[in-house]
Amino acid sequence: MSLIKGIESANAEYSDKFTKGDLSLPPAKKAVIIHCMDARIDPSTSLGFQEGDVHVIRNAGGRASDALRSVIISQRLLGTREIIILHHTDCGMLTFTDDKLRNILKEETGQSVDHISFLPFGDLKQSVLDDVKFLQDNPLVLDVPITGYIYDVKTGKIHKVDR
Ligand SMILES: [Zn+2]
């Protein structure tokens, strides 16, 4: 079955049993999770959330600076008051440098993208600490609890990152 046919068939089944059409727009648990886009992780099943509970912002690495626009909207317009940052073991962001990706793009497109940082990292724990600090120090972000975790893709367990 093609991907699109599979999506449509899965959704037909899902929507047949759908009972959550009355959820309110602001997340019930007033929280936002910033999470890597890695396909091996499903924050709903691994962290026990359901539709309507939390905002989930996903990007490559779960980087806070990339998520800033959405965090501001989440807090100022939709009332979230807690942030969880979730990075993970075996992340693709540990496998390249800005220069490497910039060179690939330059070679393949002729475009110079030296002004873009793709936000890779060399140290997983440090990347979580850096992102917690980025949000704590940002004047546009409300002073709310921010907790950082590393998710282990081999065990499905999260580990809190403390200084
Ligand atoms: Zn990742």
Residues whose N, C-alpha, C, O or C-beta is under 5 A from the ligand:
A	BS01	ZN	C36 D38 G61 C91 G92
